[in-house]
Amino acid sequence: MYQEVLVKVVAKEALTPQMIAAGAELTRQLDTAGFDLVASFWLYTSEANEWLLVLASPYVTAAGPLKAYTRIQEVLRNGFADSNQSLNLQDTTVREDDDPLIVALRAGIKTRKKIDGKRYTETVINGQFIEDAYVYRVS
């Protein structure tokens, strides 16, 4: 019996140097604006074939995601106006500081409050599989 096997090849969306620079700049701008970030990192998901800048903060828990997105949008509008960086709100996602992924990363990675840049590919951190991530901060 003959079976034809179809293989679907999907090109992985690249994390560009411009995206890395823009994510670091937004992290700095949010720090300046007093937005308490406990984690900031690009996360790749193969289901959507996209990178999202994950921003975790106790502010999301206290005020809700809508208010958090509003503050991020203000920083993008004001802080990036004088910058050559380009980032849209649609490129970001907010998480509560007690989100299981954030808790696992906080237990396994320590960058303190500085903005690092380290890539984690096909890694398991405290039981959480990370397909691909570029971490600025986990504190």
Phi and psi in radians as a Rosetta constraint file:
Dihedral C 1 N 2 CA 2 C 2 CIRCULARHARMONIC -1.739 0.35
Dihedral N 2 CA 2 C 2 N 3 CIRCULARHARMONIC 2.239 0.35
Dihedral C 2 N 3 CA 3 C 3 CIRCULARHARMONIC -2.087 0.35
Dihedral N 3 CA 3 C 3 N 4 CIRCULARHARMONIC 2.352 0.35
Dihedral C 3 N 4 CA 4 C 4 CIRCULARHARMONIC -1.698 0.35
Dihedral N 4 CA 4 C 4 N 5 CIRCULARHARMONIC 2.239 0.35
Dihedral C 4 N 5 CA 5 C 5 CIRCULARHARMONIC -1.847 0.35
Dihedral N 5 CA 5 C 5 N 6 CIRCULARHARMONIC 2.171 0.35
Dihedral C 5 N 6 CA 6 C 6 CIRCULARHARMONIC -1.712 0.35
Dihedral N 6 CA 6 C 6 N 7 CIRCULARHARMONIC 2.265 0.35
Dihedral C 6 N 7 CA 7 C 7 CIRCULARHARMONIC -1.971 0.35
Dihedral N 7 CA 7 C 7 N 8 CIRCULARHARMONIC 2.152 0.35
Dihedral C 7 N 8 CA 8 C 8 CIRCULARHARMONIC -1.650 0.35
Dihedral N 8 CA 8 C 8 N 9 CIRCULARHARMONIC 2.086 0.35
Dihedral C 8 N 9 CA 9 C 9 CIRCULARHARMONIC -1.860 0.35
Dihedral N 9 CA 9 C 9 N 10 CIRCULARHARMONIC 2.128 0.35
Dihedral C 9 N 10 CA 10 C 10 CIRCULARHARMONIC -2.004 0.35
Dihedral N 10 CA 10 C 10 N 11 CIRCULARHARMONIC 2.187 0.35
Dihedral C 10 N 11 CA 11 C 11 CIRCULARHARMONIC -1.298 0.35
Dihedral N 11 CA 11 C 11 N 12 CIRCULARHARMONIC 2.253 0.35
Dihedral C 11 N 12 CA 12 C 12 CIRCULARHARMONIC -1.295 0.35
Dihedral N 12 CA 12 C 12 N 13 CIRCULARHARMONIC 2.309 0.35
Dihedral C 12 N 13 CA 13 C 13 CIRCULARHARMONIC -1.081 0.35
Dihedral N 13 CA 13 C 13 N 14 CIRCULARHARMONIC 2.312 0.35
Dihedral C 13 N 14 CA 14 C 14 CIRCULARHARMONIC -1.453 0.35
Dihedral N 14 CA 14 C 14 N 15 CIRCULARHARMONIC 2.529 0.35
Dihedral C 14 N 15 CA 15 C 15 CIRCULARHARMONIC -1.601 0.35
Dihedral N 15 CA 15 C 15 N 16 CIRCULARHARMONIC 1.904 0.35
Dihedral C 15 N 16 CA 16 C 16 CIRCULARHARMONIC -1.517 0.35
Dihedral N 16 CA 16 C 16 N 17 CIRCULARHARMONIC 2.780 0.35
Dihedral C 16 N 17 CA 17 C 17 CIRCULARHARMONIC -1.019 0.35
Dihedral N 17 CA 17 C 17 N 18 CIRCULARHARMONIC -0.560 0.35
Dihedral C 17 N 18 CA 18 C 18 CIRCULARHARMONIC -1.167 0.35
Dihedral N 18 CA 18 C 18 N 19 CIRCULARHARMONIC -0.691 0.35
Dihedral C 18 N 19 CA 19 C 19 CIRCULARHARMONIC -1.143 0.35
Dihedral N 19 CA 19 C 19 N 20 CIRCULARHARMONIC -0.740 0.35
Dihedral C 19 N 20 CA 20 C 20 CIRCULARHARMONIC -1.078 0.35
Dihedral N 20 CA 20 C 20 N 21 CIRCULARHARMONIC -0.797 0.35
Dihedral C 20 N 21 CA 21 C 21 CIRCULARHARMONIC -1.130 0.35
Dihedral N 21 CA 21 C 21 N 22 CIRCULARHARMONIC -0.723 0.35
Dihedral C 21 N 22 CA 22 C 22 CIRCULARHARMONIC -1.150 0.35
Dihedral N 22 CA 22 C 22 N 23 CIRCULARHARMONIC -0.685 0.35
Dihedral C 22 N 23 CA 23 C 23 CIRCULARHARMONIC -1.131 0.35
Dihedral N 23 CA 23 C 23 N 24 CIRCULARHARMONIC -0.723 0.35
Dihedral C 23 N 24 CA 24 C 24 CIRCULARHARMONIC -1.128 0.35
Dihedral N 24 CA 24 C 24 N 25 CIRCULARHARMONIC -0.721 0.35
Dihedral C 24 N 25 CA 25 C 25 CIRCULARHARMONIC -1.151 0.35
Dihedral N 25 CA 25 C 25 N 26 CIRCULARHARMONIC -0.741 0.35
Dihedral C 25 N 26 CA 26 C 26 CIRCULARHARMONIC -1.112 0.35
Dihedral N 26 CA 26 C 26 N 27 CIRCULARHARMONIC -0.689 0.35
Dihedral C 26 N 27 CA 27 C 27 CIRCULARHARMONIC -1.035 0.35
Dihedral N 27 CA 27 C 27 N 28 CIRCULARHARMONIC -0.789 0.35
Dihedral C 27 N 28 CA 28 C 28 CIRCULARHARMONIC -1.084 0.35
Dihedral N 28 CA 28 C 28 N 29 CIRCULARHARMONIC -0.776 0.35
Dihedral C 28 N 29 CA 29 C 29 CIRCULARHARMONIC -1.126 0.35
Dihedral N 29 CA 29 C 29 N 30 CIRCULARHARMONIC -0.683 0.35
Dihedral C 29 N 30 CA 30 C 30 CIRCULARHARMONIC -1.172 0.35
Dihedral N 30 CA 30 C 30 N 31 CIRCULARHARMONIC -0.646 0.35
Dihedral C 30 N 31 CA 31 C 31 CIRCULARHARMONIC -1.038 0.35
Dihedral N 31 CA 31 C 31 N 32 CIRCULARHARMONIC -0.829 0.35
Dihedral C 31 N 32 CA 32 C 32 CIRCULARHARMONIC -1.068 0.35
Dihedral N 32 CA 32 C 32 N 33 CIRCULARHARMONIC -0.623 0.35
Dihedral C 32 N 33 CA 33 C 33 CIRCULARHARMONIC -1.395 0.35
Dihedral N 33 CA 33 C 33 N 34 CIRCULARHARMONIC -0.051 0.35
Dihedral C 33 N 34 CA 34 C 34 CIRCULARHARMONIC 1.416 0.35
Dihedral N 34 CA 34 C 34 N 35 CIRCULARHARMONIC 0.314 0.35
Dihedral C 34 N 35 CA 35 C 35 CIRCULARHARMONIC -1.467 0.35
Dihedral N 35 CA 35 C 35 N 36 CIRCULARHARMONIC 1.923 0.35
Dihedral C 35 N 36 CA 36 C 36 CIRCULARHARMONIC -1.273 0.35
Dihedral N 36 CA 36 C 36 N 37 CIRCULARHARMONIC 1.674 0.35
Dihedral C 36 N 37 CA 37 C 37 CIRCULARHARMONIC -1.577 0.35
Dihedral N 37 CA 37 C 37 N 38 CIRCULARHARMONIC 2.188 0.35
Dihedral C 37 N 38 CA 38 C 38 CIRCULARHARMONIC -1.697 0.35
Dihedral N 38 CA 38 C 38 N 39 CIRCULARHARMONIC -0.334 0.35
Dihedral C 38 N 39 CA 39 C 39 CIRCULARHARMONIC -2.663 0.35
Dihedral N 39 CA 39 C 39 N 40 CIRCULARHARMONIC 2.470 0.35
Dihedral C 39 N 40 CA 40 C 40 CIRCULARHARMONIC -2.565 0.35
Dihedral N 40 CA 40 C 40 N 41 CIRCULARHARMONIC 2.062 0.35
Dihedral C 40 N 41 CA 41 C 41 CIRCULARHARMONIC -2.838 0.35
Dihedral N 41 CA 41 C 41 N 42 CIRCULARHARMONIC 2.623 0.35
Dihedral C 41 N 42 CA 42 C 42 CIRCULARHARMONIC -1.422 0.35
Dihedral N 42 CA 42 C 42 N 43 CIRCULARHARMONIC 2.373 0.35
Dihedral C 42 N 43 CA 43 C 43 CIRCULARHARMONIC -2.240 0.35
Dihedral N 43 CA 43 C 43 N 44 CIRCULARHARMONIC 2.230 0.35
Dihedral C 43 N 44 CA 44 C 44 CIRCULARHARMONIC -1.664 0.35
Dihedral N 44 CA 44 C 44 N 45 CIRCULARHARMONIC 2.371 0.35
Dihedral C 44 N 45 CA 45 C 45 CIRCULARHARMONIC -2.150 0.35
Dihedral N 45 CA 45 C 45 N 46 CIRCULARHARMONIC 2.180 0.35
Dihedral C 45 N 46 CA 46 C 46 CIRCULARHARMONIC -1.243 0.35
Dihedral N 46 CA 46 C 46 N 47 CIRCULARHARMONIC -0.487 0.35
Dihedral C 46 N 47 CA 47 C 47 CIRCULARHARMONIC -1.021 0.35
Dihedral N 47 CA 47 C 47 N 48 CIRCULARHARMONIC -0.734 0.35
Dihedral C 47 N 48 CA 48 C 48 CIRCULARHARMONIC -1.753 0.35
Dihedral N 48 CA 48 C 48 N 49 CIRCULARHARMONIC -0.122 0.35
Dihedral C 48 N 49 CA 49 C 49 CIRCULARHARMONIC 0.861 0.35
Dihedral N 49 CA 49 C 49 N 50 CIRCULARHARMONIC 0.924 0.35
Dihedral C 49 N 50 CA 50 C 50 CIRCULARHARMONIC -2.586 0.35
Dihedral N 50 CA 50 C 50 N 51 CIRCULARHARMONIC 2.776 0.35
Dihedral C 50 N 51 CA 51 C 51 CIRCULARHARMONIC -1.807 0.35
Dihedral N 51 CA 51 C 51 N 52 CIRCULARHARMONIC 2.371 0.35
Dihedral C 51 N 52 CA 52 C 52 CIRCULARHARMONIC -2.192 0.35
Dihedral N 52 CA 52 C 52 N 53 CIRCULARHARMONIC 2.427 0.35
Dihedral C 52 N 53 CA 53 C 53 CIRCULARHARMONIC -1.459 0.35
Dihedral N 53 CA 53 C 53 N 54 CIRCULARHARMONIC 1.926 0.35
Dihedral C 53 N 54 CA 54 C 54 CIRCULARHARMONIC -1.537 0.35
Dihedral N 54 CA 54 C 54 N 55 CIRCULARHARMONIC 2.206 0.35
Dihedral C 54 N 55 CA 55 C 55 CIRCULARHARMONIC -2.146 0.35
Dihedral N 55 CA 55 C 55 N 56 CIRCULARHARMONIC 1.971 0.35
Dihedral C 55 N 56 CA 56 C 56 CIRCULARHARMONIC -1.914 0.35
Dihedral N 56 CA 56 C 56 N 57 CIRCULARHARMONIC 2.360 0.35
Dihedral C 56 N 57 CA 57 C 57 CIRCULARHARMONIC -2.720 0.35
Dihedral N 57 CA 57 C 57 N 58 CIRCULARHARMONIC 2.584 0.35
Dihedral C 57 N 58 CA 58 C 58 CIRCULARHARMONIC -1.131 0.35
Dihedral N 58 CA 58 C 58 N 59 CIRCULARHARMONIC -0.339 0.35
Dihedral C 58 N 59 CA 59 C 59 CIRCULARHARMONIC -1.085 0.35
Dihedral N 59 CA 59 C 59 N 60 CIRCULARHARMONIC -0.599 0.35
Dihedral C 59 N 60 CA 60 C 60 CIRCULARHARMONIC -1.107 0.35
Dihedral N 60 CA 60 C 60 N 61 CIRCULARHARMONIC -0.712 0.35
Dihedral C 60 N 61 CA 61 C 61 CIRCULARHARMONIC -1.180 0.35
Dihedral N 61 CA 61 C 61 N 62 CIRCULARHARMONIC -0.775 0.35
Dihedral C 61 N 62 CA 62 C 62 CIRCULARHARMONIC -1.287 0.35
Dihedral N 62 CA 62 C 62 N 63 CIRCULARHARMONIC -0.771 0.35
Dihedral C 62 N 63 CA 63 C 63 CIRCULARHARMONIC -1.867 0.35
Dihedral N 63 CA 63 C 63 N 64 CIRCULARHARMONIC -0.291 0.35
Dihedral C 63 N 64 CA 64 C 64 CIRCULARHARMONIC 1.707 0.35
Dihedral N 64 CA 64 C 64 N 65 CIRCULARHARMONIC 2.752 0.35
Dihedral C 64 N 65 CA 65 C 65 CIRCULARHARMONIC -1.091 0.35
Dihedral N 65 CA 65 C 65 N 66 CIRCULARHARMONIC -0.659 0.35
Dihedral C 65 N 66 CA 66 C 66 CIRCULARHARMONIC -1.058 0.35
Dihedral N 66 CA 66 C 66 N 67 CIRCULARHARMONIC -0.804 0.35
Dihedral C 66 N 67 CA 67 C 67 CIRCULARHARMONIC -1.163 0.35
Dihedral N 67 CA 67 C 67 N 68 CIRCULARHARMONIC -0.628 0.35
Dihedral C 67 N 68 CA 68 C 68 CIRCULARHARMONIC -1.115 0.35
Dihedral N 68 CA 68 C 68 N 69 CIRCULARHARMONIC -0.802 0.35
Dihedral C 68 N 69 CA 69 C 69 CIRCULARHARMONIC -1.078 0.35
Dihedral N 69 CA 69 C 69 N 70 CIRCULARHARMONIC -0.645 0.35
Dihedral C 69 N 70 CA 70 C 70 CIRCULARHARMONIC -1.086 0.35
Dihedral N 70 CA 70 C 70 N 71 CIRCULARHARMONIC -0.776 0.35
Dihedral C 70 N 71 CA 71 C 71 CIRCULARHARMONIC -1.141 0.35
Dihedral N 71 CA 71 C 71 N 72 CIRCULARHARMONIC -0.704 0.35
Dihedral C 71 N 72 CA 72 C 72 CIRCULARHARMONIC -1.114 0.35
Dihedral N 72 CA 72 C 72 N 73 CIRCULARHARMONIC -0.744 0.35
Dihedral C 72 N 73 CA 73 C 73 CIRCULARHARMONIC -1.064 0.35
Dihedral N 73 CA 73 C 73 N 74 CIRCULARHARMONIC -0.703 0.35
Dihedral C 73 N 74 CA 74 C 74 CIRCULARHARMONIC -1.056 0.35
Dihedral N 74 CA 74 C 74 N 75 CIRCULARHARMONIC -0.757 0.35
Dihedral C 74 N 75 CA 75 C 75 CIRCULARHARMONIC -1.149 0.35
Dihedral N 75 CA 75 C 75 N 76 CIRCULARHARMONIC -0.720 0.35
Dihedral C 75 N 76 CA 76 C 76 CIRCULARHARMONIC -1.078 0.35
Dihedral N 76 CA 76 C 76 N 77 CIRCULARHARMONIC -0.715 0.35
Dihedral C 76 N 77 CA 77 C 77 CIRCULARHARMONIC -1.197 0.35
Dihedral N 77 CA 77 C 77 N 78 CIRCULARHARMONIC -0.824 0.35
Dihedral C 77 N 78 CA 78 C 78 CIRCULARHARMONIC -1.516 0.35
Dihedral N 78 CA 78 C 78 N 79 CIRCULARHARMONIC -0.859 0.35
Dihedral C 78 N 79 CA 79 C 79 CIRCULARHARMONIC -1.257 0.35
Dihedral N 79 CA 79 C 79 N 80 CIRCULARHARMONIC -0.526 0.35
Dihedral C 79 N 80 CA 80 C 80 CIRCULARHARMONIC -1.616 0.35
Dihedral N 80 CA 80 C 80 N 81 CIRCULARHARMONIC -0.073 0.35
Dihedral C 80 N 81 CA 81 C 81 CIRCULARHARMONIC -1.077 0.35
Dihedral N 81 CA 81 C 81 N 82 CIRCULARHARMONIC -0.658 0.35
Dihedral C 81 N 82 CA 82 C 82 CIRCULARHARMONIC -1.675 0.35
Dihedral N 82 CA 82 C 82 N 83 CIRCULARHARMONIC 0.124 0.35
Dihedral C 82 N 83 CA 83 C 83 CIRCULARHARMONIC -1.895 0.35
Dihedral N 83 CA 83 C 83 N 84 CIRCULARHARMONIC 2.705 0.35
Dihedral C 83 N 84 CA 84 C 84 CIRCULARHARMONIC -1.576 0.35
Dihedral N 84 CA 84 C 84 N 85 CIRCULARHARMONIC 0.197 0.35
Dihedral C 84 N 85 CA 85 C 85 CIRCULARHARMONIC -1.451 0.35
Dihedral N 85 CA 85 C 85 N 86 CIRCULARHARMONIC 2.637 0.35
Dihedral C 85 N 86 CA 86 C 86 CIRCULARHARMONIC -2.272 0.35
Dihedral N 86 CA 86 C 86 N 87 CIRCULARHARMONIC 2.146 0.35
Dihedral C 86 N 87 CA 87 C 87 CIRCULARHARMONIC -2.689 0.35
Dihedral N 87 CA 87 C 87 N 88 CIRCULARHARMONIC 2.415 0.35
Dihedral C 87 N 88 CA 88 C 88 CIRCULARHARMONIC -1.914 0.35
Dihedral N 88 CA 88 C 88 N 89 CIRCULARHARMONIC 2.728 0.35
Dihedral C 88 N 89 CA 89 C 89 CIRCULARHARMONIC -1.036 0.35
Dihedral N 89 CA 89 C 89 N 90 CIRCULARHARMONIC -0.566 0.35
Dihedral C 89 N 90 CA 90 C 90 CIRCULARHARMONIC -1.144 0.35
Dihedral N 90 CA 90 C 90 N 91 CIRCULARHARMONIC -0.279 0.35
Dihedral C 90 N 91 CA 91 C 91 CIRCULARHARMONIC -1.464 0.35
Dihedral N 91 CA 91 C 91 N 92 CIRCULARHARMONIC -0.063 0.35
Dihedral C 91 N 92 CA 92 C 92 CIRCULARHARMONIC -2.019 0.35
Dihedral N 92 CA 92 C 92 N 93 CIRCULARHARMONIC 2.793 0.35
Dihedral C 92 N 93 CA 93 C 93 CIRCULARHARMONIC -2.518 0.35
Dihedral N 93 CA 93 C 93 N 94 CIRCULARHARMONIC 2.490 0.35
Dihedral C 93 N 94 CA 94 C 94 CIRCULARHARMONIC -1.843 0.35
Dihedral N 94 CA 94 C 94 N 95 CIRCULARHARMONIC 2.596 0.35
Dihedral C 94 N 95 CA 95 C 95 CIRCULARHARMONIC -2.389 0.35
Dihedral N 95 CA 95 C 95 N 96 CIRCULARHARMONIC 2.630 0.35
Dihedral C 95 N 96 CA 96 C 96 CIRCULARHARMONIC -1.247 0.35
Dihedral N 96 CA 96 C 96 N 97 CIRCULARHARMONIC 2.695 0.35
Dihedral C 96 N 97 CA 97 C 97 CIRCULARHARMONIC -1.220 0.35
Dihedral N 97 CA 97 C 97 N 98 CIRCULARHARMONIC -0.222 0.35
Dihedral C 97 N 98 CA 98 C 98 CIRCULARHARMONIC -1.814 0.35
Dihedral N 98 CA 98 C 98 N 99 CIRCULARHARMONIC 0.234 0.35
Dihedral C 98 N 99 CA 99 C 99 CIRCULARHARMONIC -1.037 0.35
Dihedral N 99 CA 99 C 99 N 100 CIRCULARHARMONIC 2.421 0.35
Dihedral C 99 N 100 CA 100 C 100 CIRCULARHARMONIC -0.952 0.35
Dihedral N 100 CA 100 C 100 N 101 CIRCULARHARMONIC -0.680 0.35
Dihedral C 100 N 101 CA 101 C 101 CIRCULARHARMONIC -1.140 0.35
Dihedral N 101 CA 101 C 101 N 102 CIRCULARHARMONIC -0.754 0.35
Dihedral C 101 N 102 CA 102 C 102 CIRCULARHARMONIC -1.142 0.35
Dihedral N 102 CA 102 C 102 N 103 CIRCULARHARMONIC -0.749 0.35
Dihedral C 102 N 103 CA 103 C 103 CIRCULARHARMONIC -1.058 0.35
Dihedral N 103 CA 103 C 103 N 104 CIRCULARHARMONIC -0.778 0.35
Dihedral C 103 N 104 CA 104 C 104 CIRCULARHARMONIC -1.099 0.35
Dihedral N 104 CA 104 C 104 N 105 CIRCULARHARMONIC -0.774 0.35
Dihedral C 104 N 105 CA 105 C 105 CIRCULARHARMONIC -1.142 0.35
Dihedral N 105 CA 105 C 105 N 106 CIRCULARHARMONIC -0.704 0.35
Dihedral C 105 N 106 CA 106 C 106 CIRCULARHARMONIC -1.126 0.35
Dihedral N 106 CA 106 C 106 N 107 CIRCULARHARMONIC -0.552 0.35
Dihedral C 106 N 107 CA 107 C 107 CIRCULARHARMONIC -1.353 0.35
Dihedral N 107 CA 107 C 107 N 108 CIRCULARHARMONIC -0.457 0.35
Dihedral C 107 N 108 CA 108 C 108 CIRCULARHARMONIC -1.839 0.35
Dihedral N 108 CA 108 C 108 N 109 CIRCULARHARMONIC -0.326 0.35
Dihedral C 108 N 109 CA 109 C 109 CIRCULARHARMONIC -2.282 0.35
Dihedral N 109 CA 109 C 109 N 110 CIRCULARHARMONIC 2.356 0.35
Dihedral C 109 N 110 CA 110 C 110 CIRCULARHARMONIC -2.249 0.35
Dihedral N 110 CA 110 C 110 N 111 CIRCULARHARMONIC 2.056 0.35
Dihedral C 110 N 111 CA 111 C 111 CIRCULARHARMONIC -2.064 0.35
Dihedral N 111 CA 111 C 111 N 112 CIRCULARHARMONIC -0.061 0.35
Dihedral C 111 N 112 CA 112 C 112 CIRCULARHARMONIC 1.059 0.35
Dihedral N 112 CA 112 C 112 N 113 CIRCULARHARMONIC -2.510 0.35
Dihedral C 112 N 113 CA 113 C 113 CIRCULARHARMONIC -1.623 0.35
Dihedral N 113 CA 113 C 113 N 114 CIRCULARHARMONIC -0.098 0.35
Dihedral C 113 N 114 CA 114 C 114 CIRCULARHARMONIC -1.273 0.35
Dihedral N 114 CA 114 C 114 N 115 CIRCULARHARMONIC 2.931 0.35
Dihedral C 114 N 115 CA 115 C 115 CIRCULARHARMONIC -1.850 0.35
Dihedral N 115 CA 115 C 115 N 116 CIRCULARHARMONIC 1.769 0.35
Dihedral C 115 N 116 CA 116 C 116 CIRCULARHARMONIC -1.592 0.35
Dihedral N 116 CA 116 C 116 N 117 CIRCULARHARMONIC -3.108 0.35
Dihedral C 116 N 117 CA 117 C 117 CIRCULARHARMONIC -2.596 0.35
Dihedral N 117 CA 117 C 117 N 118 CIRCULARHARMONIC 1.770 0.35
Dihedral C 117 N 118 CA 118 C 118 CIRCULARHARMONIC -2.413 0.35
Dihedral N 118 CA 118 C 118 N 119 CIRCULARHARMONIC 2.363 0.35
Dihedral C 118 N 119 CA 119 C 119 CIRCULARHARMONIC -1.703 0.35
Dihedral N 119 CA 119 C 119 N 120 CIRCULARHARMONIC 2.422 0.35
Dihedral C 119 N 120 CA 120 C 120 CIRCULARHARMONIC -2.171 0.35
Dihedral N 120 CA 120 C 120 N 121 CIRCULARHARMONIC 2.079 0.35
Dihedral C 120 N 121 CA 121 C 121 CIRCULARHARMONIC -2.150 0.35
Dihedral N 121 CA 121 C 121 N 122 CIRCULARHARMONIC 2.286 0.35
Dihedral C 121 N 122 CA 122 C 122 CIRCULARHARMONIC 0.779 0.35
Dihedral N 122 CA 122 C 122 N 123 CIRCULARHARMONIC 1.056 0.35
Dihedral C 122 N 123 CA 123 C 123 CIRCULARHARMONIC -2.160 0.35
Dihedral N 123 CA 123 C 123 N 124 CIRCULARHARMONIC 2.541 0.35
Dihedral C 123 N 124 CA 124 C 124 CIRCULARHARMONIC -1.891 0.35
Dihedral N 124 CA 124 C 124 N 125 CIRCULARHARMONIC 2.126 0.35
Dihedral C 124 N 125 CA 125 C 125 CIRCULARHARMONIC -2.114 0.35
Dihedral N 125 CA 125 C 125 N 126 CIRCULARHARMONIC 1.995 0.35
Dihedral C 125 N 126 CA 126 C 126 CIRCULARHARMONIC 0.840 0.35
Dihedral N 126 CA 126 C 126 N 127 CIRCULARHARMONIC 0.803 0.35
Dihedral C 126 N 127 CA 127 C 127 CIRCULARHARMONIC 1.471 0.35
Dihedral N 127 CA 127 C 127 N 128 CIRCULARHARMONIC -0.065 0.35
Dihedral C 127 N 128 CA 128 C 128 CIRCULARHARMONIC -1.790 0.35
Dihedral N 128 CA 128 C 128 N 129 CIRCULARHARMONIC 2.164 0.35
Dihedral C 128 N 129 CA 129 C 129 CIRCULARHARMONIC -1.398 0.35
Dihedral N 129 CA 129 C 129 N 130 CIRCULARHARMONIC 2.235 0.35
Dihedral C 129 N 130 CA 130 C 130 CIRCULARHARMONIC -1.952 0.35
Dihedral N 130 CA 130 C 130 N 131 CIRCULARHARMONIC 1.889 0.35
Dihedral C 130 N 131 CA 131 C 131 CIRCULARHARMONIC -1.122 0.35
Dihedral N 131 CA 131 C 131 N 132 CIRCULARHARMONIC -0.874 0.35
Dihedral C 131 N 132 CA 132 C 132 CIRCULARHARMONIC -2.841 0.35
Dihedral N 132 CA 132 C 132 N 133 CIRCULARHARMONIC 2.322 0.35
Dihedral C 132 N 133 CA 133 C 133 CIRCULARHARMONIC -2.627 0.35
Dihedral N 133 CA 133 C 133 N 134 CIRCULARHARMONIC 2.615 0.35
Dihedral C 133 N 134 CA 134 C 134 CIRCULARHARMONIC -2.136 0.35
Dihedral N 134 CA 134 C 134 N 135 CIRCULARHARMONIC 1.929 0.35
Dihedral C 134 N 135 CA 135 C 135 CIRCULARHARMONIC -1.741 0.35
Dihedral N 135 CA 135 C 135 N 136 CIRCULARHARMONIC 2.212 0.35
Dihedral C 135 N 136 CA 136 C 136 CIRCULARHARMONIC -1.618 0.35
Dihedral N 136 CA 136 C 136 N 137 CIRCULARHARMONIC -0.832 0.35
Dihedral C 136 N 137 CA 137 C 137 CIRCULARHARMONIC -2.596 0.35
Dihedral N 137 CA 137 C 137 N 138 CIRCULARHARMONIC 2.398 0.35
Dihedral C 137 N 138 CA 138 C 138 CIRCULARHARMONIC -2.514 0.35
Dihedral N 138 CA 138 C 138 N 139 CIRCULARHARMONIC 1.937 0.35
